[in-house]
Amino acid sequence: MKALLYKDACVLWKQMKFMLLLVAIFCLLPNGFGLNAFFVAYAGLMLPMSLLAYDERARWDSFAAMLPYSPRAVVVSRYAAGWLLTLFAGGLYCLGVLVRGEGLAALAVLGWVVAVVLVCQAVLFPYFFRVGVEKARMYLIVFFVLLLVMGAGLAGLLDAAVPTLPTLLALAPVGVVVGAVVCLASVPAAVGQYLRRNW
C-alpha cells in the first residue's frame, strides 16, 4: 500500500505540481468567492480522478496485475489518495482560517465540504473503476450538474430555515462521519467493479 501511495505521490508531483500549488494558494489566501472551499473539493475529487486517468492511459492495471498487489489494495490505494488529498487541502484551509482570522462558520463550511467530497467519492469511484475516467466524462458532467442543482436547493432550504451557527457546527461532524461511513461502504463495490473493468 505504501508503495502504491508513493507511486501516486510521484505522479502528482511530476504531472500536477501546478495544480497542487493552486490548491495551496487558494486554500490559504483570502477571497470573496468561496474558492477556499471549492479547492478543498477540487483536491478531493479532481486530483484523484486525474491520477486514475493517468493510470488508465499508461495501462497501469496490466502492470499492477504482475505485481504482488491484490485488486483490493489497488482500489484502496486510490481511495486513500483521495482521502489524503482531501486532508491536505482541509489542513491548508484550516491554516488559512487561522491566518485570515475567520470564525467558526468557516470550519462548519469545511466540515460540510468534506462530507460532500466523501459522498461523491463513494458514488463516483466504483463507476470509474468499471468504465474508466475517459468513458465516464459524460456521466461526470451529469453528476456535477445534479450536484449543483441539489446544492442550490439545499442552500435555499437552509436560508428559509435560517439555521444558527451552533446548529451548523454541531451537525458538521455528523456529516463528516456519515460521509466517511458511506465512502468506506463503497470500497467493496469499487473492488467488484475493478474486477469487471472494461477499460
Contact map, one row per residue, 1 for C-alpha under 8 A:
1111100000000000000000000000000000000000000000000000000000000000000000001100100000000000000000000000000000000000000000000000000000000000000000000000000000000000000000000000000000000000000000000000000
1111110000000000000000000000000000000000000000000000000000000000000000000000000000000000000000000000000000000000000000000000000000000000000000000000000000000000000000000000000000000000000000000000000
1111111000000000000000000000000000000000000000000000000000000000000000000000000000000000000000000000000000000000000000000000000000000000000000000000000000000000000000000000000000000000000000000000000
1111111100000000000000000000000000000000000000000000000000000000000000000100100000000000000000000000000000000000000000000000000000000000000000000000000000000000000000000000000000000000000000000000000
1111111110000000000000000000000000000000000000000000000000000000000000000000100110000000000000000000000000000000000000000000000000000000000000000000000000000000000000000000000000000000000000000000000
0111111111000000000000000000000000000000000000000000000000000000000000000000000000000000000000000000000000000000000000000000000000000000000000000000000000000000000000000000000000000000000000000000000
0011111111100000000000000000000000000000000000000000000000000000000000000000000000000000000000000000000000000000000000000000000000000000000000000000000000000000000000000000000000000000000000000000000
0001111111110000000000000000000000000000000000000010000000000000000000000000000010000000000000000000000000000000000000000000000000000000000000000000000000000000000000000000000000000000000000000000000
0000111111111000000000000000000000000000000000000000000000000000000000000000000000000000000000000000000000000000000000000000000000000000000000000000000000000000000000000000000000000000000000000000000
0000011111111100000000000000000000000000000000000000000000000000000000000000000000000000000000000000000000000000000000000000000000000000000000000000000000000000000000000000000000000000000000000000000
0000001111111111000000000000000000000000000000000010000000000000000000000000000000000000000000000000000000000000000000000000000000000000000000000000000000000000000000000000000000000000000000000000000
0000000111111111100000000000000000000000000000000010000000000000000000000000000000000000000000000000000000000000000000000000000000000000000000000000000000000000000000000000000000000000000000000000000
0000000011111111100000000000000000000000000000000000000000000000000000000000000000000000000000000000000000000000000000000000000000000000000000000000000000000000000000000000000000000000000000000000000
0000000001111111100000000000000000000000000000000000000000000000000000000000000000000000000000000000000000000000000000000000000000000000000000000000000000000000000000000000000000000000000000000000000
0000000000111111100000000000000000000000000000000000000000000000000000000000000000000000000000000000000000000000000000000000000000000000000000000000000000000000000000000000000000000000000000000000000
0000000000111111111100000000000000000000000000000000000000000000000000000000000000000000000000000000000000000000000000000000000000000000000000000000000000000000000000000000000000000000000000000000000
0000000000011111111110000000000000000000000000000000000000000000000000000000000000000000000000000000000000000000000000000000000000000000000000000000000000000000000000000000000000000000000000000000000
0000000000000001111111000000000000000000000000000000000000000000000000000000000000000000000000000000000000000000000000000000000000000000000000000000000000000000000000000000000000000000000000000000000
0000000000000001111111100000000000000000000000000000000000000000000000000000000000000000000000000000000000000000000000000000000000000000000000000000000000000000000000000000000000000000000000000000000
0000000000000001111111110000000000000000001000000000000000000000000000000000000000000000000000000000000000000000000000000000000000000000000000000000000000000000000000000000000000000000000000000000000
0000000000000000111111111000000000000000000000000000000000000000000000000000000000000000000000000000000000000000000000000000000000000000000000000000000000000000000000000000000000000000000000000000000
0000000000000000011111111100000000000000000000000000000000000000000000000000000000000000000000000000000000000000000000000000000000000000000000000000000000000000000000000000000000000000000000000000000
0000000000000000001111111110000000000011011000000000000000000000000000000000000000000000100000000000000000000000000000000000000000000000000000000000000000000000000000000000000000000000000000000000000
0000000000000000000111111111000000000000000000000000000000000000000000000000000000000000100100000000000000000000000000000000000000000000000000000000000000000000000000000000000000000000000000000000000
0000000000000000000011111111100000000000000000000000000000000000000000000000000000000000000000000000000000000000000000000000000000000000000000000000000000000000000000000000000000000000000000000000000
0000000000000000000001111111111000110010000000000000000000000000000000000000000000000000000000000000000000000000000000000000000000000000000000000000000000000000000000000000000000000000000000000000000
0000000000000000000000111111100000111011000000000000000000000000000000000000000000000000100110010000000000000000000000000000000000000000000000000000000000000000000000000000000000000000000000000000000
0000000000000000000000011111110000010000000000000000000000000000000000000000000000000000000110111010000000000000000000000000000000000000000000000000000000000000000000000000000000000000000000000000000
0000000000000000000000001111111000010000000000000000000000000000000000000000000000000000000000010001000000000000000000000000000000000000000000000000000000000000000000000000000000000000000000000000000
0000000000000000000000000101111100010000000000000000000000000000000000000000000000000000000000010001000000000000000000000000000000000000000000000000000000000000000000000000000000000000000000000000000
0000000000000000000000000100111111110000000000000000000000000000000000000000000000000000000000000000000000000000000000000000000000000000000000000000000000000000000000000000000000000000000000000000000
0000000000000000000000000000011111100000000000000000000000000000000000000000000000000000000000000000000000000000000000000000000000000000000000000000000000000000000000000000000000000000000000000000000
0000000000000000000000000000001111100000000000000000000000000000000000000000000000000000000000000000000000000000000000000000000000000000000000000000000000000000000000000000000000000000000000000000000
0000000000000000000000000000001111111100000000000000000000000000000000000000000000000000000000000000000000000000000000000000000000000000000000000000000000000000000000000000000000000000000000000000000
0000000000000000000000000110001111111110000000000000000000000000000000000000000000000000000000000000000000000000000000000000000000000000000000000000000000000000000000000000000000000000000000000000000
0000000000000000000000000111111001111111000000000000000000000000000000000000000000000000000010000000000000000000000000000000000000000000000000000000000000000000000000000000000000000000000000000000000
0000000000000000000000000010000001111111100000000000000000000000000000000000000000000000000010000000000000001100100000000000000000000000000000000000000000000000000000000000000000000000000000000000000
0000000000000000000000000000000001111111110000000000000000000000000000000000000000000000000000000000000000000000000000000000000000000000000000000000000000000000000000000000000000000000000000000000000
0000000000000000000000100110000000111111111000000000000000000000000000000000000000000000100000000000000000000000000000000000000000000000000000000000000000000000000000000000000000000000000000000000000
0000000000000000000000100010000000011111111100000000000000000000000000000000000000000100110010000000000000000000110000000000000000000000000000000000000000000000000000000000000000000000000000000000000
0000000000000000000000000000000000001111111111000000000000000000000000000000000000000100000000000000000000000000110010000000000000000000000000000000000000000000000000000000000000000000000000000000000
0000000000000000000000100000000000000111111111100000000000000000000000000000000000000000000000000000000000000000000000000000000000000000000000000000000000000000000000000000000000000000000000000000000
0000000000000000000100100000000000000011111111110000000000000000000000000000000001001100100000000000000000000000000000000000000000000000000000000000000000000000000000000000000000000000000000000000000
0000000000000000000000000000000000000001111111110000000000000000000000000000000001101100100000000000000000000000000010000000000000000000000000000000000000000000000000000000000000000000000000000000000
0000000000000000000000000000000000000000111111111000000000000000000000000000000001000000000000000000000000000000000010011000000000000000000000000000000000000000000000000000000000000000000000000000000
0000000000000000000000000000000000000000111111111100000000000000000000000000000000000000000000000000000000000000000000000000000000000000000000000000000000000000000000000000000000000000000000000000000
0000000000000000000000000000000000000000011111111110000000000000000000000000000001001000000000000000000000000000000000000000000000000000000000000000000000000000000000000000000000000000000000000000000
0000000000000000000000000000000000000000001111111111000000000000000000000000010011001000000000000000000000000000000000000000000000000000000000000000000000000000000000000000000000000000000000000000000
0000000000000000000000000000000000000000000011111111100000000000000000000000000000000000000000000000000000000000000000000000000000001000000000000000000000000000000000000000000000000000000000000000000
0000000000000000000000000000000000000000000001111111110000000000000000000000000000000000000000000000000000000000000000000000000000000000000000000000000000000000000000000000000000000000000000000000000
0000000100110000000000000000000000000000000000111111111000000000000000000000000000000000000000000000000000000000000000000000000000000000000000000000000000000000000000000000000000000000000000000000000
0000000000000000000000000000000000000000000000011111111100000000000000000000010000000000000000000000000000000000000000000000000000011000000000000000000000000000000000000000000000000000000000000000000
0000000000000000000000000000000000000000000000001111111110000000000000000000000000000000000000000000000000000000000000000000000000011100000000000000000000000000000000000000000000000000000000000000000
0000000000000000000000000000000000000000000000000111111111000000000000000000000000000000000000000000000000000000000000000000000000000000000000000000000000000000000000000000000000000000000000000000000
0000000000000000000000000000000000000000000000000011111111111000000000000000000000000000000000000000000000000000000000000000000000000000000000000000000000000000000000000000000000000000000000000000000
0000000000000000000000000000000000000000000000000001111111111000000000000000000000000000000000000000000000000000000000000000000000011000000000000000000000000000000000000000000000000000000000000000001
0000000000000000000000000000000000000000000000000000111111110000000000000000000000000000000000000000000000000000000000000000000000000000000000000000000000000000000000000000000000000000000000000000000
0000000000000000000000000000000000000000000000000000011111110000000000000000000000000000000000000000000000000000000000000000000000000000000000000000000000000000000000000000000000000000000000000000000
0000000000000000000000000000000000000000000000000000001111111110000000000000000000000000000000000000000000000000000000000000000000000000000000000000000000000000000000000000000000000000000000000000000
0000000000000000000000000000000000000000000000000000001111111111000000000000000000000000000000000000000000000000000000000000000000000000000000000000000000000000000000000000000000000000000000000000000
0000000000000000000000000000000000000000000000000000001100111111100000000000000000000000000000000000000000000000000000000000000000000000000000000000000000000000000000000000000000000000000000000000000
0000000000000000000000000000000000000000000000000000000000111111110000000000000000000000000000000000000000000000000000000000000000000000000000000000000000000000000000000000000000000000000000000000000
0000000000000000000000000000000000000000000000000000000000111111111000000000000000000000000000000000000000000000000000000000000000000000000000000000000000000000000000000000000000000000000000000000000
0000000000000000000000000000000000000000000000000000000000011111111110000100000000000000000000000000000000000000000000000000000000000000000000000000000000000000000000000000000000000000000000000000000
0000000000000000000000000000000000000000000000000000000000001111111111000000000000000000000000000000000000000000000000000000000000000000000000000000000000000000000000000000000000000000000000000000000
0000000000000000000000000000000000000000000000000000000000000111111100000000000000000000000000000000000000000000000000000000000000000000000000000000000000000000000000000000000000000000000000000000000
0000000000000000000000000000000000000000000000000000000000000011111110000000000000000000000000000000000000000000000000000000000000000000000000000000000000000000000000000000000000000000000000000000000
0000000000000000000000000000000000000000000000000000000000000001111111000000000000000000000000000000000000000000000000000000000000000000000000000000000000000000000000000000000000000000000000000000000
0000000000000000000000000000000000000000000000000000000000000001101111101100000000000000000000000000000000000000000000000000000000000000000000000000000000000000000000000000000000000000000000000000000
0000000000000000000000000000000000000000000000000000000000000000100111111100000000000000000000000000000000000000000000000000000000000000000000000000000000000000000000000000000000000000000000000000000
0000000000000000000000000000000000000000000000000000000000000000000011111110000000000000000000000000000000000000000000000000000000000000000000000000000000000000000000000000000000000000000000100110000
0000000000000000000000000000000000000000000000000000000000000000000001111111000000000000000000000000000000000000000000000000000000000000000000000000000000000000000000000000000000000000000000100000000
1000000000000000000000000000000000000000000000000000000000000000000011111111100000000000000000000000000000000000000000000000000000000000000000000000000000000000000000000000000000000000000000000000000
1001000000000000000000000000000000000000000000000000000000000001000011111111110000000000000000000000000000000000000000000000000000000000000000000000000000000000000000000000000000000000000000000000000
0000000000000000000000000000000000000000000000000000000000000000000000111111111000000000000000000000000000000000000000000000000000000000000000000000000000000000000000000000000000000000001001100100000
0000000000000000000000000000000000000000000000000000000000000000000000011111111100000000000000000000000000000000000000000000000000000000000000000000000000000000000000000000000000000000001000000000000
1001100000000000000000000000000000000000000000000000000000000000000000001111111110000000000000000000000000000000000000000000000000000000000000000000000000000000000000000000000000000000000000000000000
0000000000000000000000000000000000000000000000010001000000000000000000000111111111000000000000000000000000000000000000000000000000000000000000000000000000000000000000000000000000000000000000000000000
0000000000000000000000000000000000000000000000000000000000000000000000000011111111100000000000000000000000000000000000001000000000000000000000000000000000000000000000000000000000000000001000000000000
0000100000000000000000000000000000000000000000000000000000000000000000000001111111110000000000000000000000000000000000000000000000000000000000000000000000000000000000000000000000000000000000000000000
0000100100000000000000000000000000000000000000010000000000000000000000000000111111111000000000000000000000000000000000000000000000000000000000000000000000000000000000000000000000000000000000000000000
0000000000000000000000000000000000000000001110110000000000000000000000000000011111111100000000000000000000000000000000001000000000000000000000000000000000000000000000000000000000000000000000000000000
0000000000000000000000000000000000000000000100000000000000000000000000000000001111111110000000000000000000000000000000000000000000000000000000000000000000000000000000000000000000000000000000000000000
0000000000000000000000000000000000000000000000000000000000000000000000000000000111111111000000000000000000000000000000000000000000000000000000000000000000000000000000000000000000000000000000000000000
0000000000000000000000000000000000000000001100110000000000000000000000000000000011111111100000000000000000000000000000000000000000000000000000000000000000000000000000000000000000000000000000000000000
0000000000000000000000000000000000000001101100000000000000000000000000000000000001111111110000000000000000000000010000000000000000000000000000000000000000000000000000000000000000000000000000000000000
0000000000000000000000000000000000000000000000000000000000000000000000000000000000111111111000000000000000000000000000000000000000000000000000000000000000000000000000000000000000000000000000000000000
0000000000000000000000000000000000000000000000000000000000000000000000000000000000011111111100000000000000000000000000000000000000000000000000000000000000000000000000000000000000000000000000000000000
0000000000000000000000110010000000000011001100000000000000000000000000000000000000001111111110000000000000000000000000000000000000000000000000000000000000000000000000000000000000000000000000000000000
0000000000000000000000000000000000000001000000000000000000000000000000000000000000000111111111000000000000000100010000000000000000000000000000000000000000000000000000000000000000000000000000000000000
0000000000000000000000000000000000000000000000000000000000000000000000000000000000000011111111100000000000000000000000000000000000000000000000000000000000000000000000000000000000000000000000000000000
0000000000000000000000010011000000000000000000000000000000000000000000000000000000000001111111110000000000000000000000000000000000000000000000000000000000000000000000000000000000000000000000000000000
0000000000000000000000000011000000011001000000000000000000000000000000000000000000000000111111111000000000000100000000000000000000000000000000000000000000000000000000000000000000000000000000000000000
0000000000000000000000000000000000000000000000000000000000000000000000000000000000000000011111111100000000100000000000000000000000000000000000000000000000000000000000000000000000000000000000000000000
0000000000000000000000000001000000000000000000000000000000000000000000000000000000000000001111111110000000000000000000000000000000000000000000000000000000000000000000000000000000000000000000000000000
0000000000000000000000000011110000000000000000000000000000000000000000000000000000000000000111111111000000000000000000000000000000000000000000000000000000000000000000000000000000000000000000000000000
0000000000000000000000000001000000000000000000000000000000000000000000000000000000000000000011111111111001100000000000000000000000000000000000000000000000000000000000000000000000000000000000000000000
0000000000000000000000000000000000000000000000000000000000000000000000000000000000000000000001111111110000000000000000000000000000000000000000000000000000000000000000000000000000000000000000000000000
0000000000000000000000000001000000000000000000000000000000000000000000000000000000000000000000111111100000000000000000000000000000000000000000000000000000000000000000000000000000000000000000000000000
0000000000000000000000000000110000000000000000000000000000000000000000000000000000000000000000011111110000000000000000000000000000000000000000000000000000000000000000000000000000000000000000000000000
0000000000000000000000000000000000000000000000000000000000000000000000000000000000000000000000001111111000000000000000000000000000000000000000000000000000000000000000000000000000000000000000000000000
0000000000000000000000000000000000000000000000000000000000000000000000000000000000000000000000001101111111000000000000000000000000000000000000000000000000000000000000000000000000000000000000000000000
0000000000000000000000000000000000000000000000000000000000000000000000000000000000000000000000001000111111100000000000000000000000000000000000000000000000000000000000000000000000000000000000000000000
0000000000000000000000000000000000000000000000000000000000000000000000000000000000000000000000000000011111110000000000000000000000000000000000000000000000000000000000001000000000000000000000000000000
0000000000000000000000000000000000000000000000000000000000000000000000000000000000000000000000000000011111111000000000000000000000000000000000000000000000000000000010011000000000000000000000000000000
0000000000000000000000000000000000000000000000000000000000000000000000000000000000000000000000001000011111111100000000000000000000000000000000000000000000000000000000000000000000000000000000000000000
0000000000000000000000000000000000000000000000000000000000000000000000000000000000000000000001001000001111111110000000000000000000000000000000000000000000000000000000001000000000000000000000000000000
0000000000000000000000000000000000000000000000000000000000000000000000000000000000000000000000000000000111111111000000000000000000000000000000000000000000000000000000011001000000000000000000000000000
0000000000000000000000000000000000001000000000000000000000000000000000000000000000000000000000000000000011111111100000000000000000000000000000000000000000000000000000000001000000000000000000000000000
0000000000000000000000000000000000001000000000000000000000000000000000000000000000000000010010000000000001111111110000000000000000000000000000000000000000000000000000000000000000000000000000000000000
0000000000000000000000000000000000000000000000000000000000000000000000000000000000000000000000000000000000111111111000000000000000000000000000000000000000000000000000000001101100000000000000000000000
0000000000000000000000000000000000000000000000000000000000000000000000000000000000000000000000000000000000011111111100000000000000000000000000000000000000000000000000000001001100000000000000000000000
0000000000000000000000000000000000001001100000000000000000000000000000000000000000000000000000000000000000001111111110000000000000000000000000000000000000000000000000000000000000000000000000000000000
0000000000000000000000000000000000000001100000000000000000000000000000000000000000000100010000000000000000000111111111000000000000000000000000000000000000000000000000000000000100100000000000000000000
0000000000000000000000000000000000000000000000000000000000000000000000000000000000000000000000000000000000000011111111100000000000000000000000000000000000000000000000000000001111110000000000000000000
0000000000000000000000000000000000000000000000000000000000000000000000000000000000000000000000000000000000000001111111110000000000000000000000000000000000000000000000000000000000100000000000000000000
0000000000000000000000000000000000000000100110000000000000000000000000000000000000000000000000000000000000000000111111111000000000000000000000000000000000000000000000000000000000100000000000000000000
0000000000000000000000000000000000000000000000000000000000000000000000000000000000000000000000000000000000000000011111111100000000000000000000000000000000000000000000000000000100110110000000000000000
0000000000000000000000000000000000000000000000000000000000000000000000000000000000000000000000000000000000000000001111111110000000000000000000000000000000000000000000000000000000110110000000000000000
0000000000000000000000000000000000000000000010000000000000000000000000000000000000000000000000000000000000000000000111111111000000000000000000000000000000000000000000000000000000000000000000000000000
0000000000000000000000000000000000000000000010000000000000000000000000000000001001000000000000000000000000000000000011111111100000000000000000000000000000000000000000000000000000000010000000000000000
0000000000000000000000000000000000000000000000000000000000000000000000000000000000000000000000000000000000000000000001111111110000000000000000000000000000000000000000000000000000000111111000000000000
0000000000000000000000000000000000000000000000000000000000000000000000000000000000000000000000000000000000000000000000111111111000000000000000000000000000000000000000000000000000000000010000000000000
0000000000000000000000000000000000000000000000000000000000000000000000000000000000000000000000000000000000000000000000011111111100000000000000000000000000000000000000000000000000000000000000000000000
0000000000000000000000000000000000000000000000000000000000000000000000000000000000000000000000000000000000000000000000001111111110000000000000000000000000000000000000000000000000000000000001000000000
0000000000000000000000000000000000000000000000000000000000000000000000000000000000000000000000000000000000000000000000000111111111000000000000000000000000000000000000000000000000000000011011101100000
0000000000000000000000000000000000000000000000000000000000000000000000000000000000000000000000000000000000000000000000000011111111110001000000000000000000000000000000000000000000000000000001001000000
0000000000000000000000000000000000000000000000000000000000000000000000000000000000000000000000000000000000000000000000000001111111111001000000000000000000000000000000000000000000000000000000000000000
0000000000000000000000000000000000000000000000000000000000000000000000000000000000000000000000000000000000000000000000000000111111111000000000000000000000000000000000000000000000000000000001101100100
0000000000000000000000000000000000000000000000000000000000000000000000000000000000000000000000000000000000000000000000000000011111110000000000000000000000000000000000000000000000000000000001001111111
0000000000000000000000000000000000000000000000000000000000000000000000000000000000000000000000000000000000000000000000000000001111111011000000000000000000000000000000000000000000000000000000000000111
0000000000000000000000000000000000000000000000000001100100000000000000000000000000000000000000000000000000000000000000000000001111111111000000000000000000000000000000000000000000000000000000000000111
0000000000000000000000000000000000000000000000001001100100000000000000000000000000000000000000000000000000000000000000000000000110111111100000000000000000000000000000000000000000000000000000000000000
0000000000000000000000000000000000000000000000000000100000000000000000000000000000000000000000000000000000000000000000000000000000011111100000000000000000000000000000000000000000000000000000000000000
0000000000000000000000000000000000000000000000000000000000000000000000000000000000000000000000000000000000000000000000000000000000111111110000000000000000000000000000000000000000000000000000000000000
0000000000000000000000000000000000000000000000000000000000000000000000000000000000000000000000000000000000000000000000000000001100111111111100000000000000000000000000000000000000000000000000000000000
0000000000000000000000000000000000000000000000000000000000000000000000000000000000000000000000000000000000000000000000000000000000001111111110000000000000000000000000000000000000000000000000000000000
0000000000000000000000000000000000000000000000000000000000000000000000000000000000000000000000000000000000000000000000000000000000000011111111000000000000000000000000000000000000000000000000000000000
0000000000000000000000000000000000000000000000000000000000000000000000000000000000000000000000000000000000000000000000000000000000000001111111100000000000000000000000000000000000000000000000000000000
0000000000000000000000000000000000000000000000000000000000000000000000000000000000000000000000000000000000000000000000000000000000000001111111110000000000000000000000000000000000000000000000000000000
0000000000000000000000000000000000000000000000000000000000000000000000000000000000000000000000000000000000000000000000000000000000000000111111111000000000000000000000000000000000000000000000000000000
0000000000000000000000000000000000000000000000000000000000000000000000000000000000000000000000000000000000000000000000000000000000000000011111111100000000000000000000000000000000000000000000000000000
0000000000000000000000000000000000000000000000000000000000000000000000000000000000000000000000000000000000000000000000000000000000000000001111111110000000000000000000000000000000000000000000000000000
0000000000000000000000000000000000000000000000000000000000000000000000000000000000000000000000000000000000000000000000000000000000000000000111111111000000000000000000000000000000000000000000000000000
0000000000000000000000000000000000000000000000000000000000000000000000000000000000000000000000000000000000000000000000000000000000000000000011111111100000000000000000000000000000000000000000000000000
0000000000000000000000000000000000000000000000000000000000000000000000000000000000000000000000000000000000000000000000000000000000000000000001111111110000000000000000000000000000000000000000000000000
0000000000000000000000000000000000000000000000000000000000000000000000000000000000000000000000000000000000000000000000000000000000000000000000111111111000000000000000000000000000000000000000000000000
0000000000000000000000000000000000000000000000000000000000000000000000000000000000000000000000000000000000000000000000000000000000000000000000011111111100000000000000000000000000000000000000000000000
0000000000000000000000000000000000000000000000000000000000000000000000000000000000000000000000000000000000000000000000000000000000000000000000001111111110000000000000000000000000000000000000000000000
0000000000000000000000000000000000000000000000000000000000000000000000000000000000000000000000000000000000000000000000000000000000000000000000000111111111000000000000000000000000000000000000000000000
0000000000000000000000000000000000000000000000000000000000000000000000000000000000000000000000000000000000000000000000000000000000000000000000000011111111100000000000000000000000000000000000000000000
0000000000000000000000000000000000000000000000000000000000000000000000000000000000000000000000000000000000000000000000000000000000000000000000000001111111110000000000000000000000000000000000000000000
0000000000000000000000000000000000000000000000000000000000000000000000000000000000000000000000000000000000000000000000000000000000000000000000000000111111111000000000000000000000000000000000000000000
0000000000000000000000000000000000000000000000000000000000000000000000000000000000000000000000000000000000000000000000000000000000000000000000000000011111111100000000000000000000000000000000000000000
0000000000000000000000000000000000000000000000000000000000000000000000000000000000000000000000000000000000000000000000000000000000000000000000000000001111111110000000000000000000000000000000000000000
0000000000000000000000000000000000000000000000000000000000000000000000000000000000000000000000000000000000000000000000000000000000000000000000000000000111111111000000000000000000000000000000000000000
0000000000000000000000000000000000000000000000000000000000000000000000000000000000000000000000000000000000000000000000000000000000000000000000000000000011111111100000000000000000000000000000000000000
0000000000000000000000000000000000000000000000000000000000000000000000000000000000000000000000000000000000000000000000000000000000000000000000000000000001111111111000000000000000000000000000000000000
0000000000000000000000000000000000000000000000000000000000000000000000000000000000000000000000000000000000000000000000000000000000000000000000000000000000111111111000000000000000000000000000000000000
0000000000000000000000000000000000000000000000000000000000000000000000000000000000000000000000000000000000000000000000000000000000000000000000000000000000011111110000000000000000000000000000000000000
0000000000000000000000000000000000000000000000000000000000000000000000000000000000000000000000000000000000000000000000000000000000000000000000000000000000001111111000000000000000000000000000000000000
0000000000000000000000000000000000000000000000000000000000000000000000000000000000000000000000000000000000000000000000000000000000000000000000000000000000000111111100000000000000000000000000000000000
0000000000000000000000000000000000000000000000000000000000000000000000000000000000000000000000000000000000000000000000000000000000000000000000000000000000000110111110110000000000000000000000000000000
0000000000000000000000000000000000000000000000000000000000000000000000000000000000000000000000000000000000000000000000000000000000000000000000000000000000000000011111110000000000000000000000000000000
0000000000000000000000000000000000000000000000000000000000000000000000000000000000000000000000000000000010000000000000000000000000000000000000000000000000000000001111111000000000000000000000000000000
0000000000000000000000000000000000000000000000000000000000000000000000000000000000000000000000000000000000000000000000000000000000000000000000000000000000000000000111111100000000000000000000000000000
0000000000000000000000000000000000000000000000000000000000000000000000000000000000000000000000000000000000000000000000000000000000000000000000000000000000000000001111111110000000000000000000000000000
0000000000000000000000000000000000000000000000000000000000000000000000000000000000000000000000000000000010010000000000000000000000000000000000000000000000000000001111111111000000000000000000000000000
0000000000000000000000000000000000000000000000000000000000000000000000000000000000000000000000000000000110110000000000000000000000000000000000000000000000000000000011111111100000000000000000000000000
0000000000000000000000000000000000000000000000000000000000000000000000000000000000000000000000000000000000000000000000000000000000000000000000000000000000000000000001111111110000000000000000000000000
0000000000000000000000000000000000000000000000000000000000000000000000000000000000000000000000000000000000000000000000000000000000000000000000000000000000000000000000111111111000000000000000000000000
0000000000000000000000000000000000000000000000000000000000000000000000000000000000000000000000000000000000011011000000000000000000000000000000000000000000000000000000011111111100000000000000000000000
0000000000000000000000000000000000000000000000000000000000000000000000000000000000000000000000000000000000000010000000000000000000000000000000000000000000000000000000001111111110000000000000000000000
0000000000000000000000000000000000000000000000000000000000000000000000000000000000000000000000000000000000000000000000000000000000000000000000000000000000000000000000000111111111000000000000000000000
0000000000000000000000000000000000000000000000000000000000000000000000000000000000000000000000000000000000000011001000000000000000000000000000000000000000000000000000000011111111100000000000000000000
0000000000000000000000000000000000000000000000000000000000000000000000000000000000000000000000000000000000000011011001000000000000000000000000000000000000000000000000000001111111110000000000000000000
0000000000000000000000000000000000000000000000000000000000000000000000000000000000000000000000000000000000000000001000000000000000000000000000000000000000000000000000000000111111111000000000000000000
0000000000000000000000000000000000000000000000000000000000000000000000000000000000000000000000000000000000000000001000000000000000000000000000000000000000000000000000000000011111111100000000000000000
0000000000000000000000000000000000000000000000000000000000000000000000000000000000000000000000000000000000000000011111100000000000000000000000000000000000000000000000000000001111111110000000000000000
0000000000000000000000000000000000000000000000000000000000000000000000000000000000000000000000000000000000000000001001100000000000000000000000000000000000000000000000000000000111111111000000000000000
0000000000000000000000000000000000000000000000000000000000000000000000000000000000000000000000000000000000000000000000000000000000000000000000000000000000000000000000000000000011111111100000000000000
0000000000000000000000000000000000000000000000000000000000000000000000000000000000000000000000000000000000000000000001100100000000000000000000000000000000000000000000000000000001111111110000000000000
0000000000000000000000000000000000000000000000000000000000000000000000000000000000000000000000000000000000000000000001101100000000000000000000000000000000000000000000000000000000111111111000000000000
0000000000000000000000000000000000000000000000000000000000000000000000000000000000000000000000000000000000000000000000000100000000000000000000000000000000000000000000000000000000011111111000000000000
0000000000000000000000000000000000000000000000000000000000000000000000000000000000000000000000000000000000000000000000000100000000000000000000000000000000000000000000000000000000001111111110000000000
0000000000000000000000000000000000000000000000000000000000000000000000000000000000000000000000000000000000000000000000000110010000000000000000000000000000000000000000000000000000000111111111000000000
0000000000000000000000000000000000000000000000000000000000000000000000000011001000000000000000000000000000000000000000000100010000000000000000000000000000000000000000000000000000000011111111100000000
0000000000000000000000000000000000000000000000000000000000000000000000000000000000000000000000000000000000000000000000000000000000000000000000000000000000000000000000000000000000000000111111110000000
0000000000000000000000000000000000000000000000000000000000000000000000000000000000000000000000000000000000000000000000000000010000000000000000000000000000000000000000000000000000000000111111111000000
0000000000000000000000000000000000000000000000000000000000000000000000000010000000000000000000000000000000000000000000000000111011000000000000000000000000000000000000000000000000000000011111111100000
0000000000000000000000000000000000000000000000000000000000000000000000110010000000000000000000000000000000000000000000000000010010000000000000000000000000000000000000000000000000000000001111111110000
0000000000000000000000000000000000000000000000000000000000000000000000000000000000000000000000000000000000000000000000000000000000000000000000000000000000000000000000000000000000000000000111111111000
0000000000000000000000000000000000000000000000000000000000000000000000000000000000000000000000000000000000000000000000000000011011000000000000000000000000000000000000000000000000000000000011111111100
0000000000000000000000000000000000000000000000000000000000000000000000100010000000000000000000000000000000000000000000000000010011000000000000000000000000000000000000000000000000000000000001111111100
0000000000000000000000000000000000000000000000000000000000000000000000100000000000000000000000000000000000000000000000000000000001000000000000000000000000000000000000000000000000000000000000111111100
0000000000000000000000000000000000000000000000000000000000000000000000000000000000000000000000000000000000000000000000000000000001000000000000000000000000000000000000000000000000000000000000011111110
0000000000000000000000000000000000000000000000000000000000000000000000000000000000000000000000000000000000000000000000000000000011110000000000000000000000000000000000000000000000000000000000001111111
0000000000000000000000000000000000000000000000000000000000000000000000000000000000000000000000000000000000000000000000000000000001110000000000000000000000000000000000000000000000000000000000000001111
0000000000000000000000000000000000000000000000000000000100000000000000000000000000000000000000000000000000000000000000000000000001110000000000000000000000000000000000000000000000000000000000000000111
